[in-house]
Amino acid sequence: MAEYLTRNPFPARGTAGTEEAVLPEVLLDWADRTPTALFPGVRDAGRQAEDYGRAFRDEAARHGALGCLYGAHGAGKTHAARHMMARINRLDQDAVQLYVRFHDDDFVAAYRRLMPQLSQSLLTDMIVRYLGTLAGDQAADVGIAADRGRVLSVLDIDPTRVFDLFDAHLIEAGRVLEAQAREIAAVTGDGRRFQRALSFLIRPEFSDAAYDWLCGRPIDLGTARALGVGDRIDDPQTCRYGLQLLATLVTRSGRPFVLVLDQCEKLLLDDGLPVPANLGLLQSLVEVVPRAGGMLVLAASEAGWQSMPQDLRQRIGPGAIHLLPLSPEEARLVLRVYLNAARPVPDEGIRPVTETGLRELLRHSGGNVRLLLQLAWASFEAAPDRAIDAEIVVAAAVRYRRAPDLTDLAMLVESRLLAAGLDAERVQGEGNATAFRLPGPQDPRIVIKLSEAVFFDDEVSNAAEMVAPGANMVSDTRTVYTVLLVTGYVSPPVLSALRRVLHTVLVADGSPAFSRELDELVERAAAVLAARDRPATDPTLLGEALRELRAYLEVLSSERRGESVALGRELVEAAGRLDPGQAPAPSGWPARRAELTRRIAGARAARAAADWDGFRKARRRAVREWRTQLTLVISTAVAAVLLLVLGLVLSTTSSAAMAAIGGAVVLAGAGIVPATRLSRSWVRRSTASLDSTTDLDQLGRELRPHARPRAADPVIRHAYACKEDPDKGYRALADAILVEPLTLVRQAIGRRLAMTARSPADCVDEVLRGLRERIPEVLLLLARRQHHTDPDRPPRTLRDLPPELRILVALANPGWLELAAGAPSRHPAEPVLAALGVLGPAHPLARAYRGGVAQLAPGEIPPNELRAAAHLLSPLERDGLGTYDWLPLVPEIDELYLYFEELLYHQEEIRSYRHES
């Protein structure tokens, strides 16, 4: 319930904006008071800022930085940029940070709002310090390197003493000004005007006029002539020069420089068309600002990012951060961060928001952060004293953009199709399932299916049902253009996966962009029906693509759950650090975790290399054996032929002829043995390159027509593992994995078996049989979500499994932990099952796994139990669950292993503190 919340925790405007000319202290106060959910895009942005700030401290290692935050409007780009600026300020309070939001494609207007953010006094101070830096360089040039440090240390205290050095002729002012002119000319095309303005800025009688000119303000003609700067800055190129000069001036004066350009799409596009001149301006800034040692951060919509030339996007490279729609776990994190800011005690849950309420928030917001928070605010206002469920969210969503429900979407699609003159047969499936078949229900050429919103925890089942052949999405006789329309929201990973399987996937979010995409879809449908446009892919391969989709999403689901657990613990620990009453002692665990992570990555790489080397050696042996048998067969055949010819030539001498013919017969008989071996060990494409698994996959696809499980060539056996139908050929695959000697091929067979429609409970016999034969790859059958069973009666076969196998069951079924609730024992797996919540969410290990090790009392769990659990999970110890790198659950297993290692480390630290005290 929400009775303990004294105020609405959510912001009415959604994500934070930022004012231009924000003072550092205001920025830090905003960061302390405003919740920020550290989902991946925000974390990456903060890491970029910290990397730049730390590198700037070391003059020898100093380098510039370049970043671009792009995504839909309301995705949190401005909030992330402000978060970056706050991180920089925490590292260096003297950093100069400028922010401007483009209102249109007028670069000059933006420049005139940007430059005045630097006060006249600060700009003057930086000019003097810049001269001091150049003076230090001059001292080093004419003396020794240490002279530069001495000069700079003196000037750091009082920058104006640089003029004393000039007056005393200890430093040649002329050489310093020449160096200044060269550096200004390197970043501007109008160096003389800018150098004059800078020189007059430090002269009190002309300082105001010089500052106004640099800011793009008008000054009277007489003053402009006296300064020698000419007319007011009013062209984009000169404005660009001014920003480039500013970057050089700030960094050379010893301060970090950050320039944030927001809503770049308004600069780069005019009514959707690129503005070439502004693209050129941006490209120049992207090159010069980082080269000068500054950090340039761009923020743009999807259209703005796409409008940037390819070479510009490549230059940004890893600095590009795509802020995608929120996944359910990320949405949960956002709500929890804001709720905890209003709670007297932080909590892991998101009450008063219910699970159904969360789903409706996602559906109506489309995963957009701003809309999600606005809807959460409106929902809380509508029900401050009770749970925020689906009904309340739907009512609150009326005032915001609303995604159509299935009925409205079906009517919209039907009206657009009919308006285009296309006959559309609506097919109603089970429940609310709706599809359109064009030109008719029999043998359609286009199938458009409508679906409810898809959330991440549904993806393996719901996404599969969307594209399953049994869901009327394909035809067995001809190529079909397949379309999926989803109301409101699709989890980003699922959307990416679906677009690899279907021709077109659209999210009906009620936006103008969706309306345009629907019009384009109708045009494409008309072209397909007119035979002018044919789909590029053949949906007869959809069954295979569906299996790959399921496998991919299983791995993705595990990775996301592992990240969610880690993020949850980080959030609780961060809240603890912000509480001045807690002040935890510094811990060496982060460094230890980083070391373990490096060791795990190294061990995995070594195992992968060993498996690959074993495969390549087996391939070379098969090729050698084949060539040996081929040589023997050819030699035997040639010898037999020669003897036969000799016998025929010597036909007048009957005894010699008979001996020669007899020898030929004997050799032919002897050649049967190598010929038989040759037929069994036949190697195709023996000279094909196998330098990587990519080469193996390519070769396997080419050799699929020859695939068989008992072939001597491991490439043929690997091709069989990738070809055999996991349902019709289930028994054959299960037998093949038991006799396969190569690890790499067994892994391929195991992955293929895991694509079967059989549930894990139906595969227990094969799993136990494989483990008895020491074939761990059969665990892939178990490391999957359980389906097709009555939820009120969990399969007994899974609950009766050994405890270490029930760990996989629990990890694969986080929403149905009763499946792993077997008889209690003293097995090392029991603490792991407890941490996963199998023994209940209130168990100490489960609380600490979700909320941080500080929630576990010292000595509450004996160290020997923790050590045994860590050994069982270890990716570094022989036969630890973490050594099975091919399991889709490995990310979560790693997180569990690191959790138990952290518990052990935490106990050791506590004992160490007690000993010292």
ChimeraX attribute file (.defattr): number of C-alpha atoms within 10 A of each C-alpha:
attribute: neighborCount
match mode: 1-to-1
recipient: residues
	/A:1	13
	/A:2	18
	/A:3	11
	/A:4	10
	/A:5	16
	/A:6	11
	/A:7	13
	/A:8	18
	/A:9	21
	/A:10	26
	/A:11	17
	/A:12	16
	/A:13	13
	/A:14	19
	/A:15	22
	/A:16	20
	/A:17	14
	/A:18	15
	/A:19	12
	/A:20	14
	/A:21	17
	/A:22	14
	/A:23	14
	/A:24	19
	/A:25	12
	/A:26	11
	/A:27	19
	/A:28	20
	/A:29	12
	/A:30	16
	/A:31	17
	/A:32	12
	/A:33	9
	/A:34	16
	/A:35	19
	/A:36	18
	/A:37	21
	/A:38	19
	/A:39	19
	/A:40	16
	/A:41	20
	/A:42	23
	/A:43	15
	/A:44	18
	/A:45	27
	/A:46	21
	/A:47	14
	/A:48	20
	/A:49	26
	/A:50	19
	/A:51	13
	/A:52	23
	/A:53	27
	/A:54	15
	/A:55	16
	/A:56	22
	/A:57	15
	/A:58	10
	/A:59	9
	/A:60	8
	/A:61	9
	/A:62	17
	/A:63	17
	/A:64	21
	/A:65	24
	/A:66	25
	/A:67	23
	/A:68	26
	/A:69	27
	/A:70	29
	/A:71	22
	/A:72	18
	/A:73	16
	/A:74	20
	/A:75	24
	/A:76	25
	/A:77	31
	/A:78	24
	/A:79	18
	/A:80	26
	/A:81	27
	/A:82	25
	/A:83	24
	/A:84	24
	/A:85	27
	/A:86	25
	/A:87	21
	/A:88	28
	/A:89	22
	/A:90	15
	/A:91	16
	/A:92	16
	/A:93	14
	/A:94	14
	/A:95	20
	/A:96	23
	/A:97	23
	/A:98	21
	/A:99	24
	/A:100	21
	/A:101	20
	/A:102	20
	/A:103	15
	/A:104	16
	/A:105	18
	/A:106	15
	/A:107	20
	/A:108	18
	/A:109	17
	/A:110	20
	/A:111	23
	/A:112	18
	/A:113	17
	/A:114	21
	/A:115	22
	/A:116	19
	/A:117	18
	/A:118	16
	/A:119	12
	/A:120	18
	/A:121	13
	/A:122	10
	/A:123	19
	/A:124	20
	/A:125	16
	/A:126	21
	/A:127	22
	/A:128	24
	/A:129	25
	/A:130	21
	/A:131	24
	/A:132	29
	/A:133	24
	/A:134	24
	/A:135	29
	/A:136	24
	/A:137	20
	/A:138	20
	/A:139	23
	/A:140	17
	/A:141	12
	/A:142	10
	/A:143	11
	/A:144	10
	/A:145	13
	/A:146	11
	/A:147	17
	/A:148	20
	/A:149	16
	/A:150	14
	/A:151	21
	/A:152	21
	/A:153	14
	/A:154	13
	/A:155	20
	/A:156	16
	/A:157	9
	/A:158	13
	/A:159	20
	/A:160	15
	/A:161	17
	/A:162	25
	/A:163	16
	/A:164	11
	/A:165	16
	/A:166	15
	/A:167	12
	/A:168	10
	/A:169	10
	/A:170	12
	/A:171	19
	/A:172	15
	/A:173	19
	/A:174	10
	/A:175	13
	/A:176	21
	/A:177	16
	/A:178	12
	/A:179	17
	/A:180	19
	/A:181	16
	/A:182	13
	/A:183	16
	/A:184	23
	/A:185	17
	/A:186	16
	/A:187	24
	/A:188	22
	/A:189	15
	/A:190	16
	/A:191	20
	/A:192	15
	/A:193	15
	/A:194	24
	/A:195	19
	/A:196	15
	/A:197	23
	/A:198	19
	/A:199	17
	/A:200	21
	/A:201	27
	/A:202	20
	/A:203	12
	/A:204	10
	/A:205	10
	/A:206	16
	/A:207	19
	/A:208	15
	/A:209	21
	/A:210	27
	/A:211	25
	/A:212	20
	/A:213	22
	/A:214	23
	/A:215	22
	/A:216	24
	/A:217	16
	/A:218	15
	/A:219	17
	/A:220	10
	/A:221	12
	/A:222	10
	/A:223	14
	/A:224	18
	/A:225	11
	/A:226	11
	/A:227	19
	/A:228	16
	/A:229	20
	/A:230	15
	/A:231	15
	/A:232	17
	/A:233	21
	/A:234	16
	/A:235	13
	/A:236	18
	/A:237	19
	/A:238	18
	/A:239	24
	/A:240	22
	/A:241	24
	/A:242	25
	/A:243	20
	/A:244	25
	/A:245	23
	/A:246	22
	/A:247	29
	/A:248	24
	/A:249	24
	/A:250	23
	/A:251	23
	/A:252	22
	/A:253	20
	/A:254	18
	/A:255	22
	/A:256	29
	/A:257	29
	/A:258	30
	/A:259	21
	/A:260	22
	/A:261	23
	/A:262	24
	/A:263	23
	/A:264	26
	/A:265	26
	/A:266	22
	/A:267	26
	/A:268	30
	/A:269	20
	/A:270	12
	/A:271	8
	/A:272	12
	/A:273	9
	/A:274	17
	/A:275	16
	/A:276	12
	/A:277	13
	/A:278	19
	/A:279	17
	/A:280	16
	/A:281	18
	/A:282	19
	/A:283	16
	/A:284	17
	/A:285	18
	/A:286	22
	/A:287	16
	/A:288	23
	/A:289	26
	/A:290	20
	/A:291	18
	/A:292	23
	/A:293	23
	/A:294	30
	/A:295	26
	/A:296	23
	/A:297	24
	/A:298	25
	/A:299	25
	/A:300	26
	/A:301	23
	/A:302	16
	/A:303	17
	/A:304	21
	/A:305	23
	/A:306	13
	/A:307	19
	/A:308	21
	/A:309	12
	/A:310	11
	/A:311	10
	/A:312	17
	/A:313	17
	/A:314	12
	/A:315	15
	/A:316	19
	/A:317	13
	/A:318	12
	/A:319	19
	/A:320	22
	/A:321	20
	/A:322	21
	/A:323	23
	/A:324	19
	/A:325	23
	/A:326	24
	/A:327	24
	/A:328	21
	/A:329	20
	/A:330	20
	/A:331	23
	/A:332	21
	/A:333	24
	/A:334	22
	/A:335	23
	/A:336	23
	/A:337	25
	/A:338	20
	/A:339	24
	/A:340	20
	/A:341	16
	/A:342	16
	/A:343	15
	/A:344	11
	/A:345	8
	/A:346	16
	/A:347	14
	/A:348	18
	/A:349	14
	/A:350	18
	/A:351	16
	/A:352	20
	/A:353	26
	/A:354	16
	/A:355	15
	/A:356	14
	/A:357	21
	/A:358	21
	/A:359	23
	/A:360	24
	/A:361	32
	/A:362	29
	/A:363	28
	/A:364	29
	/A:365	28
	/A:366	27
	/A:367	26
	/A:368	27
	/A:369	26
	/A:370	20
	/A:371	25
	/A:372	29
	/A:373	24
	/A:374	22
	/A:375	31
	/A:376	29
	/A:377	20
	/A:378	23
	/A:379	27
	/A:380	24
	/A:381	15
	/A:382	15
	/A:383	15
	/A:384	19
	/A:385	14
	/A:386	15
	/A:387	18
	/A:388	25
	/A:389	20
	/A:390	19
	/A:391	13
	/A:392	19
	/A:393	25
	/A:394	17
	/A:395	13
	/A:396	22
	/A:397	23
	/A:398	12
	/A:399	9
	/A:400	13
	/A:401	15
	/A:402	20
	/A:403	24
	/A:404	19
	/A:405	18
	/A:406	21
	/A:407	11
	/A:408	12
	/A:409	20
	/A:410	18
	/A:411	11
	/A:412	14
	/A:413	19
	/A:414	18
	/A:415	14
	/A:416	15
	/A:417	22
	/A:418	12
	/A:419	11
	/A:420	14
	/A:421	10
	/A:422	17
	/A:423	15
	/A:424	21
	/A:425	17
	/A:426	17
	/A:427	15
	/A:428	11
	/A:429	11
	/A:430	7
	/A:431	6
	/A:432	12
	/A:433	15
	/A:434	18
	/A:435	23
	/A:436	25
	/A:437	22
	/A:438	24
	/A:439	18
	/A:440	16
	/A:441	15
	/A:442	10
	/A:443	16
	/A:444	21
	/A:445	23
	/A:446	26
	/A:447	25
	/A:448	23
	/A:449	24
	/A:450	24
	/A:451	22
	/A:452	19
	/A:453	25
	/A:454	23
	/A:455	21
	/A:456	21
	/A:457	16
	/A:458	14
	/A:459	25
	/A:460	20
	/A:461	13
	/A:462	18
	/A:463	23
	/A:464	18
	/A:465	14
	/A:466	21
	/A:467	24
	/A:468	17
	/A:469	17
	/A:470	10
	/A:471	15
	/A:472	16
	/A:473	26
	/A:474	26
	/A:475	18
	/A:476	10
	/A:477	9
	/A:478	13
	/A:479	19
	/A:480	24
	/A:481	27
	/A:482	22
	/A:483	22
	/A:484	21
	/A:485	22
	/A:486	24
	/A:487	25
	/A:488	28
	/A:489	29
	/A:490	29
	/A:491	23
	/A:492	18
	/A:493	18
	/A:494	24
	/A:495	19
	/A:496	12
	/A:497	19
	/A:498	23
	/A:499	14
	/A:500	14
	/A:501	21
	/A:502	20
	/A:503	17
	/A:504	15
	/A:505	19
	/A:506	20
	/A:507	21
	/A:508	29
	/A:509	22
	/A:510	18
	/A:511	13
	/A:512	9
	/A:513	10
	/A:514	14
	/A:515	14
	/A:516	10
	/A:517	14
	/A:518	20
	/A:519	15
	/A:520	12
	/A:521	17
	/A:522	18
	/A:523	13
	/A:524	17
	/A:525	25
	/A:526	20
	/A:527	13
	/A:528	18
	/A:529	17
	/A:530	10
	/A:531	10
	/A:532	9
	/A:533	12
	/A:534	16
	/A:535	15
	/A:536	9
	/A:537	15
	/A:538	13
	/A:539	23
	/A:540	16
	/A:541	11
	/A:542	18
	/A:543	17
	/A:544	14
	/A:545	19
	/A:546	24
	/A:547	18
	/A:548	17
	/A:549	22
	/A:550	20
	/A:551	19
	/A:552	16
	/A:553	21
	/A:554	20
	/A:555	17
	/A:556	20
	/A:557	24
	/A:558	21
	/A:559	18
	/A:560	18
	/A:561	19
	/A:562	20
	/A:563	17
	/A:564	19
	/A:565	19
	/A:566	19
	/A:567	21
	/A:568	18
	/A:569	18
	/A:570	16
	/A:571	21
	/A:572	19
	/A:573	16
	/A:574	11
	/A:575	16
	/A:576	16
	/A:577	14
	/A:578	11
	/A:579	10
	/A:580	8
	/A:581	8
	/A:582	10
	/A:583	10
	/A:584	12
	/A:585	9
	/A:586	6
	/A:587	11
	/A:588	11
	/A:589	15
	/A:590	10
	/A:591	10
	/A:592	15
	/A:593	16
	/A:594	11
	/A:595	11
	/A:596	16
	/A:597	14
	/A:598	12
	/A:599	14
	/A:600	18
	/A:601	12
	/A:602	13
	/A:603	17
	/A:604	18
	/A:605	13
	/A:606	12
	/A:607	14
	/A:608	16
	/A:609	12
	/A:610	14
	/A:611	15
	/A:612	19
	/A:613	13
	/A:614	15
	/A:615	20
	/A:616	17
	/A:617	12
	/A:618	18
	/A:619	19
	/A:620	15
	/A:621	15
	/A:622	21
	/A:623	21
	/A:624	14
	/A:625	19
	/A:626	24
	/A:627	17
	/A:628	14
	/A:629	22
	/A:630	19
	/A:631	14
	/A:632	17
	/A:633	22
	/A:634	15
	/A:635	14
	/A:636	22
	/A:637	19
	/A:638	15
	/A:639	16
	/A:640	24
	/A:641	17
	/A:642	16
	/A:643	21
	/A:644	21
	/A:645	16
	/A:646	18
	/A:647	23
	/A:648	17
	/A:649	13
	/A:650	16
	/A:651	15
	/A:652	10
	/A:653	11
	/A:654	12
	/A:655	12
	/A:656	16
	/A:657	20
	/A:658	17
	/A:659	15
	/A:660	23
	/A:661	23
	/A:662	16
	/A:663	18
	/A:664	24
	/A:665	16
	/A:666	13
	/A:667	19
	/A:668	18
	/A:669	12
	/A:670	15
	/A:671	19
	/A:672	14
	/A:673	13
	/A:674	19
	/A:675	18
	/A:676	12
	/A:677	16
	/A:678	21
	/A:679	14
	/A:680	14
	/A:681	20
	/A:682	19
	/A:683	22
	/A:684	15
	/A:685	11
	/A:686	15
	/A:687	8
	/A:688	10
	/A:689	10
	/A:690	17
	/A:691	10
	/A:692	10
	/A:693	11
	/A:694	10
	/A:695	13
	/A:696	17
	/A:697	16
	/A:698	12
	/A:699	20
	/A:700	23
	/A:701	17
	/A:702	14
	/A:703	18
	/A:704	19
	/A:705	12
	/A:706	13
	/A:707	22
	/A:708	19
	/A:709	22
	/A:710	15
	/A:711	19
	/A:712	23
	/A:713	25
	/A:714	26
	/A:715	28
	/A:716	27
	/A:717	27
	/A:718	28
	/A:719	27
	/A:720	28
	/A:721	28
	/A:722	21
	/A:723	19
	/A:724	20
	/A:725	18
	/A:726	24
	/A:727	16
	/A:728	10
	/A:729	13
	/A:730	19
	/A:731	12
	/A:732	15
	/A:733	22
	/A:734	21
	/A:735	13
	/A:736	21
	/A:737	24
	/A:738	19
	/A:739	13
	/A:740	18
	/A:741	14
	/A:742	17
	/A:743	19
	/A:744	22
	/A:745	25
	/A:746	24
	/A:747	24
	/A:748	20
	/A:749	30
	/A:750	26
	/A:751	24
	/A:752	26
	/A:753	29
	/A:754	26
	/A:755	23
	/A:756	18
	/A:757	14
	/A:758	17
	/A:759	18
	/A:760	24
	/A:761	24
	/A:762	16
	/A:763	20
	/A:764	18
	/A:765	12
	/A:766	18
	/A:767	23
	/A:768	18
	/A:769	14
	/A:770	19
	/A:771	15
	/A:772	10
	/A:773	11
	/A:774	11
	/A:775	21
	/A:776	19
	/A:777	26
	/A:778	27
	/A:779	25
	/A:780	24
	/A:781	25
	/A:782	25
	/A:783	24
	/A:784	27
	/A:785	21
	/A:786	21
	/A:787	14
	/A:788	9
	/A:789	11
	/A:790	8
	/A:791	12
	/A:792	7
	/A:793	9
	/A:794	18
	/A:795	18
	/A:796	13
	/A:797	15
	/A:798	23
	/A:799	19
	/A:800	15
	/A:801	18
	/A:802	16
	/A:803	23
	/A:804	18
	/A:805	20
	/A:806	26
	/A:807	26
	/A:808	24
	/A:809	28
	/A:810	24
	/A:811	24
	/A:812	22
	/A:813	18
	/A:814	18
	/A:815	11
	/A:816	17
	/A:817	21
	/A:818	22
	/A:819	24
	/A:820	28
	/A:821	24
	/A:822	18
	/A:823	10
	/A:824	9
	/A:825	10
	/A:826	9
	/A:827	15
	/A:828	20
	/A:829	23
	/A:830	21
	/A:831	23
	/A:832	30
	/A:833	26
	/A:834	21
	/A:835	23
	/A:836	23
	/A:837	23
	/A:838	24
	/A:839	19
	/A:840	16
	/A:841	14
	/A:842	12
	/A:843	17
	/A:844	18
	/A:845	28
	/A:846	23
	/A:847	21
	/A:848	19
	/A:849	25
	/A:850	22
	/A:851	22
	/A:852	22
	/A:853	22
	/A:854	15
	/A:855	14
	/A:856	19
	/A:857	11
	/A:858	16
	/A:859	9
	/A:860	9
	/A:861	16
	/A:862	11
	/A:863	16
	/A:864	11
	/A:865	19
	/A:866	22
	/A:867	16
	/A:868	17
	/A:869	24
	/A:870	28
	/A:871	22
	/A:872	21
	/A:873	29
	/A:874	24
	/A:875	25
	/A:876	18
	/A:877	14
	/A:878	12
	/A:879	14
	/A:880	17
	/A:881	26
	/A:882	28
	/A:883	21
	/A:884	23
	/A:885	18
	/A:886	18
	/A:887	25
	/A:888	23
	/A:889	26
	/A:890	24
	/A:891	21
	/A:892	24
	/A:893	28
	/A:894	19
	/A:895	20
	/A:896	24
	/A:897	24
	/A:898	19
	/A:899	23
	/A:900	27
	/A:901	22
	/A:902	20
	/A:903	26
	/A:904	20
	/A:905	17
	/A:906	19
	/A:907	19
	/A:908	14
	/A:909	16
	/A:910	13
	/A:911	13
	/A:912	11
	/A:913	11
	/A:914	9
	/A:915	8
	/A:916	7
	/A:917	6
